[in-house]
Amino acid sequence: MKNLSPTRSGLLGVVVLALSVGGSAHAGCPANGLAVIVNKDNATEGLSMAQLRRLLLGDMRNWPDKKKVSLVAPDPQSAAFKCLLSAVVRMSDAEYRRFIASVQFRGEEPVDLHSASSGAMAAKMVSGTPGAIGIVEAGALPAISSSVRVLRINGKQPGEAGYPL
């Protein structure tokens, strides 16, 4: 086998790294993925990815029963939040911040977004707010699922084949 020069082997490493990162649309996401939770009184059974995206961007501000949507997301510095941005909103952290700033600049009502430091904290916030929707790491579900309802996304529950988060 022929030895690669340092320049060539360095380039090969960059290409391999780029392929491994680019090969997964949800690189950096929690191993068990994410789950979407709502207050138990919310009649919604599931959402499409497009509907979830519209909720996160503030394009949908009320549920069908007219309750105001209140978003509970992971801490903005967490891998779960960055995963949420890339997998659902399809924006980087910087792009999302610019988007939120532009909404406020235009004088529109800002997205009602709250941050939770853990799945348990998110579940507590969601269970206490009728219009709340939360995004949590799916690994937290066994400890919190009795206090909230888990929504189907594109007809699938977390852990099912084809679940998009």
C-alpha positions in Angstrom: 0.0 0.0 0.0 1.3 3.4 -0.9 1.9 5.9 1.9 -0.1 9.1 1.7 1.8 12.4 2.0 0.7 14.5 5.0 -1.1 16.9 2.8 -3.0 14.2 1.0 -3.8 12.3 4.2 -5.0 15.5 5.9 -7.3 16.1 2.9 -8.6 12.6 3.1 -9.4 13.1 6.8 -11.4 16.2 6.0 -13.3 14.4 3.2 -14.1 11.4 5.5 -15.2 13.8 8.3 -17.4 15.8 5.9 -19.0 12.6 4.6 -19.7 11.3 8.1 -21.2 14.6 9.3 -23.1 15.1 6.0 -24.4 11.6 5.9 -26.8 12.1 8.8 -29.3 14.9 8.7 -29.6 14.8 12.5 -26.0 14.6 13.5 -25.4 15.6 17.1 -29.0 14.6 18.1 -29.5 12.6 21.3 -29.2 8.9 20.8 -32.9 8.2 21.5 -34.0 11.2 19.5 -36.5 13.8 20.5 -40.2 13.6 21.6 -43.0 16.1 21.4 -45.2 16.4 24.5 -48.4 18.3 25.2 -50.7 19.0 28.1 -53.1 16.0 28.7 -56.1 18.3 28.0 -54.8 19.0 24.5 -57.0 17.1 22.0 -54.3 16.9 19.4 -53.1 13.4 18.8 -50.3 14.1 16.3 -48.6 16.6 14.0 -46.8 16.4 10.7 -43.2 17.7 10.6 -44.5 20.7 8.6 -47.0 21.5 11.4 -44.4 21.2 14.1 -42.1 23.5 12.1 -44.9 26.1 11.8 -45.5 25.9 15.6 -41.8 26.4 16.3 -41.6 29.4 13.9 -44.7 31.0 15.3 -46.7 30.6 12.1 -49.3 28.6 14.1 -50.1 30.5 17.3 -53.3 28.8 18.4 -54.5 25.2 18.7 -57.7 24.2 17.0 -59.5 24.8 20.3 -58.2 28.4 20.3 -55.8 27.9 23.2 -52.6 29.9 22.7 -49.5 27.8 21.9 -46.7 28.1 24.4 -43.4 26.4 23.4 -41.2 24.7 25.9 -37.8 23.8 24.3 -34.5 22.4 25.6 -31.9 24.9 26.8 -30.6 26.8 23.8 -27.1 25.8 24.5 -27.9 22.0 24.5 -27.4 19.5 21.8 -31.1 18.7 21.9 -32.0 22.3 21.0 -29.4 22.4 18.2 -30.9 19.0 17.0 -34.4 20.6 17.1 -33.2 23.5 15.0 -31.5 21.3 12.4 -34.1 18.5 12.2 -37.3 20.5 12.4 -36.7 24.3 11.8 -33.9 23.6 9.4 -31.9 26.6 10.6 -28.6 27.0 12.4 -28.6 28.6 15.9 -27.5 31.9 14.4 -30.2 31.8 11.6 -32.9 31.1 14.2 -31.7 34.0 16.4 -31.8 36.3 13.3 -35.3 35.0 12.5 -36.6 35.7 16.0 -35.0 39.2 15.9 -36.6 40.0 12.6 -40.0 39.0 13.9 -39.6 41.3 16.8 -38.2 44.1 14.5 -41.3 43.9 12.3 -43.4 44.5 15.4 -45.0 41.0 15.3 -45.8 39.1 18.5 -42.8 37.1 19.4 -42.9 33.3 19.7 -44.0 32.3 23.2 -40.8 30.3 23.9 -39.7 29.0 27.3 -36.5 27.1 28.0 -36.4 24.0 30.2 -33.1 22.6 31.6 -34.4 19.0 31.7 -37.2 16.7 30.5 -38.7 16.7 34.0 -38.8 20.5 34.0 -40.3 20.6 30.5 -43.0 18.1 31.6 -43.8 20.2 34.7 -44.2 23.4 32.5 -46.3 21.6 29.9 -48.6 19.9 32.4 -49.3 23.2 34.1 -50.1 25.1 30.9 -53.1 24.0 28.8 -51.7 25.2 25.4 -48.1 24.2 26.0 -46.1 22.0 23.7 -42.7 20.7 24.7 -39.7 19.1 23.0 -37.7 16.7 25.2 -35.1 14.0 24.7 -37.0 10.7 24.1 -34.9 9.1 26.8 -36.7 11.2 29.4 -40.2 9.8 28.5 -40.3 6.9 31.0 -40.0 9.3 33.9 -42.4 12.0 32.6 -45.0 10.3 30.4 -47.6 10.0 33.2 -47.9 13.8 33.5 -48.1 14.7 29.8 -49.2 13.2 26.4 -46.7 12.2 23.7 -47.7 13.3 20.2 -47.2 11.3 17.1 -45.1 12.9 14.5 -45.9 11.9 10.9 -48.1 9.2 12.4 -45.2 7.6 14.4 -44.4 7.5 18.1 -40.8 7.8 19.4 -39.0 4.5 18.9 -41.2 3.4 16.0 -39.5 2.7 12.7 -39.7 5.9 10.5 -40.1 8.3 13.5 -38.6 11.5 12.1 -37.1 12.9 15.3 
